[in-house]
Every structure is written in C-alpha cells, then in structure tokens.
C-alpha cells in the first residue's frame, strides 16, 4: 500500500471473517451499480483495521415478505 490513494486495489477478507453489511434497500427489482459498502472489522485478527469501502453491484429481487 503506497497510501497515495491513486490506484484501485482489491482486498479480500478470509471467508471465515464475519462482516456486517448495512445499506438502504432500493426499489424491488432495481439494480444498483457501483455503490460503496463500508466494511468495519470490530473483532478478530483484523480488529482495528482501517475502515474500507468496497464497490459492489447487487441486484435486488423479491426482498422481504411477498404481498398477497
């Protein structure tokens, strides 16, 4: 890490690392491209790690209870 913030980086947490992701849900069936996900590691061997933003593309479909 050069700390300059000039370049894109991809970082992976171990698959066993629990990560809580929260964000506002968009309209059903809407696709959100390239929004930021803030990942905060609160415990485990990565505790105190710098907060990171991960870009994600997620398609929301059939969230929550079905309307009858």
Secondary structure, DSSP 4 states (H G I P E B T S, - for coil): --SS--S-------TTS---------STT-EEEEEEEEE---SSTTTTPPPEEEEEEEE--S-SSPP-
